[in-house]
Amino acid sequence: MSDSNENMSFLGHLEELRWRLVKAVIAVVIVGTAVFLLREEIINTIFLRLKDADFPTFKFACDTFGICFDEVAIEYFNPSLAGQFGTSIKMGVIGGFIGAFPFIFYQLWSFIKPGLKKTEVKSFRGVTIFVTILFFIGVLFGYYVIAPLAVNFLGNFRISEAIENKLIIGDYISTILSTIILTGVIFLLPVFIQIFAKIGVITSAFLKKYRKHSIVAVLILAAVITPPDIFTQIIVTIPIMLLYEFGIMIAKRIEKKRRAEELKQ
């Protein structure tokens, strides 16, 4: 192949990437616009409800385990003229990304897939659905488990009864959104393991060897994204470690297929 053809091929790839990014951005804008228009309903029914005693997580804990929570005594305020507008835009952008995530990943995967071998594409069959399911499970886990426990713990924490918790609404929304996004990404751990195992960076033996180290790392991560109480950190650690074990199973399967292919040659 000549240099000019190679150059045209490279430019063609850039053009394809550009259009796929444009499509992804358009999807985020469409979903984000819907979020912006429904901002009042979303704020009231999704974000502000996290402090209510009848929030599904608190109600489930009370009915099932007898662990009941009182309503969190916090108030919200806006300190700047453009604060609520800026918060609405931020909520629209992040909400647009979350809502359009399946389409965004599909565009990314569609760009990468032609450069892979047929056997590699086959091993990643259904990856869009798999990634989407894991991401939204992580988002739901962040919203229904981490976020309400964080709001309850931090909202009720006092260094003095004379000091009331009055939160800047923009900071509050940003904290909840960052928690939800982070847990969504963390729940993609099996996908990352699959990719690294496929290219030979890690093996199932490596993952088993450093299992104890991973537990410590997950506990530290849980301490970062959750309130500083052991109960919540354990709740977060358990599903992440289950995902880690699932990743080991995926790595074993990849290694088994690789050995079978080597024996055929």
C-alpha positions as YAML, in Angstrom:
chain: A
units: angstrom
residues:
- id: 1
  name: MET
  ca: [0.00, 0.00, 0.00]
- id: 2
  name: SER
  ca: [1.33, 3.46, -0.92]
- id: 3
  name: ASP
  ca: [1.91, 6.25, 1.54]
- id: 4
  name: SER
  ca: [-0.93, 8.31, 0.06]
- id: 5
  name: ASN
  ca: [-3.34, 5.40, 0.43]
- id: 6
  name: GLU
  ca: [-2.22, 4.86, 4.00]
- id: 7
  name: ASN
  ca: [-2.68, 8.58, 4.63]
- id: 8
  name: MET
  ca: [-6.17, 8.50, 3.08]
- id: 9
  name: SER
  ca: [-7.01, 5.48, 5.20]
- id: 10
  name: PHE
  ca: [-5.89, 7.30, 8.32]
- id: 11
  name: LEU
  ca: [-7.91, 10.37, 7.37]
- id: 12
  name: GLY
  ca: [-10.88, 8.13, 6.66]
- id: 13
  name: HIS
  ca: [-10.65, 6.69, 10.15]
- id: 14
  name: LEU
  ca: [-10.49, 10.18, 11.62]
- id: 15
  name: GLU
  ca: [-13.55, 11.19, 9.63]
- id: 16
  name: GLU
  ca: [-15.47, 8.14, 10.81]
- id: 17
  name: LEU
  ca: [-14.45, 8.82, 14.42]
- id: 18
  name: ARG
  ca: [-15.54, 12.45, 14.08]
- id: 19
  name: TRP
  ca: [-18.99, 11.50, 12.84]
- id: 20
  name: ARG
  ca: [-19.46, 8.88, 15.52]
- id: 21
  name: LEU
  ca: [-18.49, 11.46, 18.16]
- id: 22
  name: VAL
  ca: [-20.94, 13.92, 16.59]
- id: 23
  name: LYS
  ca: [-23.71, 11.31, 16.78]
- id: 24
  name: ALA
  ca: [-22.83, 10.61, 20.42]
- id: 25
  name: VAL
  ca: [-22.89, 14.32, 21.27]
- id: 26
  name: ILE
  ca: [-26.26, 14.73, 19.52]
- id: 27
  name: ALA
  ca: [-27.66, 11.86, 21.59]
- id: 28
  name: VAL
  ca: [-26.38, 13.48, 24.80]
- id: 29
  name: VAL
  ca: [-27.90, 16.83, 23.76]
- id: 30
  name: ILE
  ca: [-31.30, 15.23, 23.01]
- id: 31
  name: VAL
  ca: [-31.48, 13.33, 26.30]
- id: 32
  name: GLY
  ca: [-29.90, 16.23, 28.19]
- id: 33
  name: THR
  ca: [-32.51, 18.63, 26.80]
- id: 34
  name: ALA
  ca: [-35.27, 16.34, 28.04]
- id: 35
  name: VAL
  ca: [-33.60, 16.27, 31.47]
- id: 36
  name: PHE
  ca: [-33.35, 20.08, 31.47]
- id: 37
  name: LEU
  ca: [-37.02, 20.51, 30.56]
- id: 38
  name: LEU
  ca: [-38.05, 18.04, 33.28]
- id: 39
  name: ARG
  ca: [-35.59, 19.47, 35.81]
- id: 40
  name: GLU
  ca: [-38.16, 20.33, 38.48]
- id: 41
  name: GLU
  ca: [-39.73, 16.85, 38.47]
- id: 42
  name: ILE
  ca: [-36.27, 15.22, 38.44]
- id: 43
  name: ILE
  ca: [-34.97, 17.38, 41.29]
- id: 44
  name: ASN
  ca: [-38.03, 16.76, 43.46]
- id: 45
  name: THR
  ca: [-38.54, 13.05, 42.76]
- id: 46
  name: ILE
  ca: [-34.95, 11.85, 42.36]
- id: 47
  name: PHE
  ca: [-32.53, 14.09, 44.25]
- id: 48
  name: LEU
  ca: [-34.44, 15.73, 47.09]
- id: 49
  name: ARG
  ca: [-36.17, 12.47, 48.02]
- id: 50
  name: LEU
  ca: [-32.86, 10.98, 49.15]
- id: 51
  name: LYS
  ca: [-33.33, 12.59, 52.57]
- id: 52
  name: ASP
  ca: [-36.88, 11.30, 53.11]
- id: 53
  name: ALA
  ca: [-37.54, 8.53, 55.64]
- id: 54
  name: ASP
  ca: [-39.84, 6.79, 53.13]
- id: 55
  name: PHE
  ca: [-37.17, 6.58, 50.43]
- id: 56
  name: PRO
  ca: [-37.29, 2.98, 49.04]
- id: 57
  name: THR
  ca: [-33.87, 2.06, 50.46]
- id: 58
  name: PHE
  ca: [-34.74, 3.27, 53.97]
- id: 59
  name: LYS
  ca: [-38.20, 1.71, 53.82]
- id: 60
  name: PHE
  ca: [-36.75, -1.64, 52.71]
- id: 61
  name: ALA
  ca: [-34.15, -1.58, 55.50]
- id: 62
  name: CYS
  ca: [-36.83, -0.76, 58.07]
- id: 63
  name: ASP
  ca: [-39.37, -3.36, 56.88]
- id: 64
  name: THR
  ca: [-36.81, -6.14, 56.30]
- id: 65
  name: PHE
  ca: [-34.08, -5.67, 58.90]
- id: 66
  name: GLY
  ca: [-35.73, -3.37, 61.41]
- id: 67
  name: ILE
  ca: [-33.11, -0.68, 60.71]
- id: 68
  name: CYS
  ca: [-35.18, 2.49, 60.40]
- id: 69
  name: PHE
  ca: [-34.03, 5.94, 59.37]
- id: 70
  name: ASP
  ca: [-35.44, 9.33, 60.26]
- id: 71
  name: GLU
  ca: [-35.80, 12.11, 57.72]
- id: 72
  name: VAL
  ca: [-32.53, 13.95, 57.30]
- id: 73
  name: ALA
  ca: [-32.75, 17.47, 58.69]
- id: 74
  name: ILE
  ca: [-31.10, 19.42, 55.89]
- id: 75
  name: GLU
  ca: [-32.11, 22.43, 53.84]
- id: 76
  name: TYR
  ca: [-30.95, 23.57, 50.43]
- id: 77
  name: PHE
  ca: [-30.17, 27.04, 49.16]
- id: 78
  name: ASN
  ca: [-28.70, 28.77, 46.12]
- id: 79
  name: PRO
  ca: [-26.00, 31.40, 46.82]
- id: 80
  name: SER
  ca: [-25.49, 32.81, 43.32]
- id: 81
  name: LEU
  ca: [-27.67, 34.39, 40.63]
- id: 82
  name: ALA
  ca: [-26.82, 31.80, 37.95]
- id: 83
  name: GLY
  ca: [-26.44, 28.93, 40.39]
- id: 84
  name: GLN
  ca: [-29.72, 27.13, 39.68]
- id: 85
  name: PHE
  ca: [-29.32, 27.57, 35.93]
- id: 86
  name: GLY
  ca: [-25.76, 26.22, 36.05]
- id: 87
  name: THR
  ca: [-26.89, 23.28, 38.16]
- id: 88
  name: SER
  ca: [-29.67, 22.54, 35.65]
- id: 89
  name: ILE
  ca: [-27.16, 22.56, 32.78]
- id: 90
  name: LYS
  ca: [-24.78, 20.27, 34.66]
- id: 91
  name: MET
  ca: [-27.64, 17.92, 35.50]
- id: 92
  name: GLY
  ca: [-28.70, 17.92, 31.85]
- id: 93
  name: VAL
  ca: [-25.20, 17.12, 30.57]
- id: 94
  name: ILE
  ca: [-24.53, 14.30, 33.04]
- id: 95
  name: GLY
  ca: [-28.10, 13.02, 32.79]
- id: 96
  name: GLY
  ca: [-27.77, 13.11, 29.02]
- id: 97
  name: PHE
  ca: [-24.58, 11.06, 29.19]
- id: 98
  name: ILE
  ca: [-26.16, 8.47, 31.50]
- id: 99
  name: GLY
  ca: [-29.32, 8.19, 29.40]
- id: 100
  name: ALA
  ca: [-27.44, 8.05, 26.10]
- id: 101
  name: PHE
  ca: [-24.70, 5.72, 27.40]
- id: 102
  name: PRO
  ca: [-25.83, 2.63, 25.41]
- id: 103
  name: PHE
  ca: [-25.78, 4.63, 22.17]
- id: 104
  name: ILE
  ca: [-22.43, 6.26, 23.05]
- id: 105
  name: PHE
  ca: [-20.80, 2.90, 23.73]
- id: 106
  name: TYR
  ca: [-22.34, 1.45, 20.57]
- id: 107
  name: GLN
  ca: [-20.72, 4.22, 18.53]
- id: 108
  name: LEU
  ca: [-17.36, 3.61, 20.21]
- id: 109
  name: TRP
  ca: [-17.58, -0.14, 19.70]
- id: 110
  name: SER
  ca: [-18.66, 0.27, 16.06]
- id: 111
  name: PHE
  ca: [-15.53, 2.33, 15.46]
- id: 112
  name: ILE
  ca: [-13.19, -0.17, 17.16]
- id: 113
  name: LYS
  ca: [-14.74, -3.42, 15.86]
- id: 114
  name: PRO
  ca: [-13.55, -3.23, 12.20]
- id: 115
  name: GLY
  ca: [-9.94, -3.17, 13.41]
- id: 116
  name: LEU
  ca: [-10.29, -6.46, 15.31]
- id: 117
  name: LYS
  ca: [-9.88, -10.01, 14.08]
- id: 118
  name: LYS
  ca: [-12.96, -12.14, 13.53]
- id: 119
  name: THR
  ca: [-12.10, -14.31, 16.53]
- id: 120
  name: GLU
  ca: [-11.72, -11.20, 18.70]
- id: 121
  name: VAL
  ca: [-15.05, -9.79, 17.52]
- id: 122
  name: LYS
  ca: [-16.67, -13.13, 18.25]
- id: 123
  name: SER
  ca: [-15.27, -13.16, 21.80]
- id: 124
  name: PHE
  ca: [-16.79, -9.71, 22.39]
- id: 125
  name: ARG
  ca: [-20.20, -10.64, 20.99]
- id: 126
  name: GLY
  ca: [-23.00, -8.88, 22.87]
- id: 127
  name: VAL
  ca: [-20.54, -6.53, 24.54]
- id: 128
  name: THR
  ca: [-22.82, -3.49, 24.08]
- id: 129
  name: ILE
  ca: [-25.66, -5.16, 25.98]
- id: 130
  name: PHE
  ca: [-23.25, -6.52, 28.60]
- id: 131
  name: VAL
  ca: [-21.62, -3.13, 29.20]
- id: 132
  name: THR
  ca: [-24.97, -1.34, 29.28]
- id: 133
  name: ILE
  ca: [-26.41, -3.74, 31.85]
- id: 134
  name: LEU
  ca: [-23.35, -3.47, 34.10]
- id: 135
  name: PHE
  ca: [-23.24, 0.32, 33.83]
- id: 136
  name: PHE
  ca: [-26.91, 0.79, 34.72]
- id: 137
  name: ILE
  ca: [-26.70, -1.72, 37.57]
- id: 138
  name: GLY
  ca: [-23.82, 0.38, 38.88]
- id: 139
  name: VAL
  ca: [-25.82, 3.60, 38.44]
- id: 140
  name: LEU
  ca: [-28.81, 2.10, 40.28]
- id: 141
  name: PHE
  ca: [-26.54, 0.78, 43.02]
- id: 142
  name: GLY
  ca: [-25.01, 4.23, 43.42]
- id: 143
  name: TYR
  ca: [-28.42, 5.89, 43.57]
- id: 144
  name: TYR
  ca: [-30.30, 3.42, 45.76]
- id: 145
  name: VAL
  ca: [-27.47, 2.34, 48.09]
- id: 146
  name: ILE
  ca: [-24.50, 4.71, 48.25]
- id: 147
  name: ALA
  ca: [-26.25, 8.06, 47.72]
- id: 148
  name: PRO
  ca: [-29.03, 7.69, 50.34]
- id: 149
  name: LEU
  ca: [-26.62, 6.28, 52.95]
- id: 150
  name: ALA
  ca: [-24.21, 9.13, 52.25]
- id: 151
  name: VAL
  ca: [-26.97, 11.75, 52.53]
- id: 152
  name: ASN
  ca: [-28.27, 10.17, 55.74]
- id: 153
  name: PHE
  ca: [-24.88, 9.88, 57.42]
- id: 154
  name: LEU
  ca: [-23.39, 13.20, 56.36]
- id: 155
  name: GLY
  ca: [-26.69, 15.08, 56.62]
- id: 156
  name: ASN
  ca: [-27.19, 13.96, 60.21]
- id: 157
  name: PHE
  ca: [-23.56, 14.41, 61.28]
- id: 158
  name: ARG
  ca: [-23.03, 17.34, 63.64]
- id: 159
  name: ILE
  ca: [-19.96, 18.82, 65.28]
- id: 160
  name: SER
  ca: [-22.36, 20.98, 67.30]
- id: 161
  name: GLU
  ca: [-26.15, 21.05, 67.67]
- id: 162
  name: ALA
  ca: [-25.93, 24.81, 67.19]
- id: 163
  name: ILE
  ca: [-24.84, 24.32, 63.56]
- id: 164
  name: GLU
  ca: [-27.48, 23.46, 60.96]
- id: 165
  name: ASN
  ca: [-26.79, 21.74, 57.65]
- id: 166
  name: LYS
  ca: [-27.84, 24.08, 54.86]
- id: 167
  name: LEU
  ca: [-26.42, 22.78, 51.62]
- id: 168
  name: ILE
  ca: [-25.64, 24.61, 48.40]
- id: 169
  name: ILE
  ca: [-27.92, 22.87, 45.91]
- id: 170
  name: GLY
  ca: [-25.25, 22.81, 43.19]
- id: 171
  name: ASP
  ca: [-22.73, 21.06, 45.44]
- id: 172
  name: TYR
  ca: [-25.35, 18.58, 46.61]
- id: 173
  name: ILE
  ca: [-26.42, 17.64, 43.06]
- id: 174
  name: SER
  ca: [-22.78, 17.40, 41.91]
- id: 175
  name: THR
  ca: [-21.94, 15.03, 44.78]
- id: 176
  name: ILE
  ca: [-24.85, 12.72, 43.98]
- id: 177
  name: LEU
  ca: [-24.15, 12.74, 40.23]
- id: 178
  name: SER
  ca: [-20.42, 12.05, 40.68]
- id: 179
  name: THR
  ca: [-21.25, 9.16, 43.02]
- id: 180
  name: ILE
  ca: [-23.68, 7.65, 40.53]
- id: 181
  name: ILE
  ca: [-21.29, 8.01, 37.57]
- id: 182
  name: LEU
  ca: [-18.37, 6.59, 39.55]
- id: 183
  name: THR
  ca: [-20.28, 3.48, 40.65]
- id: 184
  name: GLY
  ca: [-21.48, 2.99, 37.08]
- id: 185
  name: VAL
  ca: [-17.87, 2.97, 35.87]
- id: 186
  name: ILE
  ca: [-16.69, 0.74, 38.74]
- id: 187
  name: PHE
  ca: [-19.30, -1.87, 37.81]
- id: 188
  name: LEU
  ca: [-17.61, -2.15, 34.40]
- id: 189
  name: LEU
  ca: [-14.71, -3.94, 36.14]
- id: 190
  name: PRO
  ca: [-15.41, -7.31, 34.42]
- id: 191
  name: VAL
  ca: [-15.26, -5.57, 31.03]
- id: 192
  name: PHE
  ca: [-11.88, -4.02, 31.81]
- id: 193
  name: ILE
  ca: [-10.62, -7.42, 33.00]
- id: 194
  name: GLN
  ca: [-11.89, -9.04, 29.81]
- id: 195
  name: ILE
  ca: [-10.07, -6.50, 27.64]
- id: 196
  name: PHE
  ca: [-6.78, -6.75, 29.55]
- id: 197
  name: ALA
  ca: [-6.98, -10.55, 29.65]
- id: 198
  name: LYS
  ca: [-7.66, -10.65, 25.92]
- id: 199
  name: ILE
  ca: [-4.54, -8.62, 25.09]
- id: 200
  name: GLY
  ca: [-2.49, -10.63, 27.59]
- id: 201
  name: VAL
  ca: [-1.81, -7.89, 30.15]
- id: 202
  name: ILE
  ca: [-3.34, -9.86, 33.04]
- id: 203
  name: THR
  ca: [-4.17, -13.51, 33.69]
- id: 204
  name: SER
  ca: [-6.51, -15.35, 36.03]
- id: 205
  name: ALA
  ca: [-3.47, -16.49, 38.03]
- id: 206
  name: PHE
  ca: [-2.40, -12.86, 38.45]
- id: 207
  name: LEU
  ca: [-5.87, -11.87, 39.63]
- id: 208
  name: LYS
  ca: [-5.96, -14.75, 42.12]
- id: 209
  name: LYS
  ca: [-2.47, -13.96, 43.42]
- id: 210
  name: TYR
  ca: [-3.38, -10.35, 44.15]
- id: 211
  name: ARG
  ca: [-6.92, -11.05, 45.42]
- id: 212
  name: LYS
  ca: [-6.03, -9.96, 48.97]
- id: 213
  name: HIS
  ca: [-4.42, -6.80, 47.66]
- id: 214
  name: SER
  ca: [-7.53, -6.07, 45.61]
- id: 215
  name: ILE
  ca: [-9.70, -6.34, 48.72]
- id: 216
  name: VAL
  ca: [-7.58, -3.66, 50.41]
- id: 217
  name: ALA
  ca: [-7.76, -1.49, 47.28]
- id: 218
  name: VAL
  ca: [-11.55, -1.89, 47.09]
- id: 219
  name: LEU
  ca: [-11.91, -1.01, 50.78]
- id: 220
  name: ILE
  ca: [-9.89, 2.16, 50.18]
- id: 221
  name: LEU
  ca: [-12.02, 2.97, 47.13]
- id: 222
  name: ALA
  ca: [-15.19, 2.32, 49.14]
- id: 223
  name: ALA
  ca: [-13.92, 4.67, 51.83]
- id: 224
  name: VAL
  ca: [-13.47, 7.38, 49.19]
- id: 225
  name: ILE
  ca: [-16.93, 7.14, 47.59]
- id: 226
  name: THR
  ca: [-18.96, 6.37, 50.72]
- id: 227
  name: PRO
  ca: [-19.53, 7.93, 54.13]
- id: 228
  name: PRO
  ca: [-16.85, 7.06, 56.72]
- id: 229
  name: ASP
  ca: [-18.73, 4.20, 58.35]
- id: 230
  name: ILE
  ca: [-17.82, 0.52, 58.15]
- id: 231
  name: PHE
  ca: [-21.37, -0.66, 57.39]
- id: 232
  name: THR
  ca: [-21.67, 1.33, 54.15]
- id: 233
  name: GLN
  ca: [-18.11, 0.46, 53.08]
- id: 234
  name: ILE
  ca: [-18.83, -3.26, 53.47]
- id: 235
  name: ILE
  ca: [-22.06, -2.92, 51.46]
- id: 236
  name: VAL
  ca: [-20.08, -1.29, 48.63]
- id: 237
  name: THR
  ca: [-17.14, -3.70, 48.86]
- id: 238
  name: ILE
  ca: [-19.17, -6.91, 48.53]
- id: 239
  name: PRO
  ca: [-20.59, -6.35, 44.99]
- id: 240
  name: ILE
  ca: [-17.26, -5.01, 43.72]
- id: 241
  name: MET
  ca: [-15.45, -8.13, 44.95]
- id: 242
  name: LEU
  ca: [-18.15, -10.30, 43.35]
- id: 243
  name: LEU
  ca: [-17.47, -8.47, 40.09]
- id: 244
  name: TYR
  ca: [-13.75, -9.12, 40.62]
- id: 245
  name: GLU
  ca: [-14.43, -12.86, 41.01]
- id: 246
  name: PHE
  ca: [-16.62, -12.74, 37.91]
- id: 247
  name: GLY
  ca: [-13.69, -11.11, 36.11]
- id: 248
  name: ILE
  ca: [-11.46, -14.04, 37.14]
- id: 249
  name: MET
  ca: [-13.97, -16.42, 35.57]
- id: 250
  name: ILE
  ca: [-13.91, -14.37, 32.37]
- id: 251
  name: ALA
  ca: [-10.09, -14.42, 32.30]
- id: 252
  name: LYS
  ca: [-10.10, -18.22, 32.77]
- id: 253
  name: ARG
  ca: [-12.51, -18.63, 29.88]
- id: 254
  name: ILE
  ca: [-10.34, -16.48, 27.61]
- id: 255
  name: GLU
  ca: [-7.24, -18.49, 28.54]
- id: 256
  name: LYS
  ca: [-9.05, -21.76, 27.89]
- id: 257
  name: LYS
  ca: [-10.08, -20.60, 24.41]
- id: 258
  name: ARG
  ca: [-6.55, -19.37, 23.70]
- id: 259
  name: ARG
  ca: [-5.06, -22.77, 24.63]
- id: 260
  name: ALA
  ca: [-7.63, -24.56, 22.45]
- id: 261
  name: GLU
  ca: [-6.71, -22.36, 19.49]
- id: 262
  name: GLU
  ca: [-2.99, -23.00, 20.04]
- id: 263
  name: LEU
  ca: [-3.56, -26.77, 20.06]
- id: 264
  name: LYS
  ca: [-5.39, -26.55, 16.72]
- id: 265
  name: GLN
  ca: [-2.44, -24.83, 15.07]
...
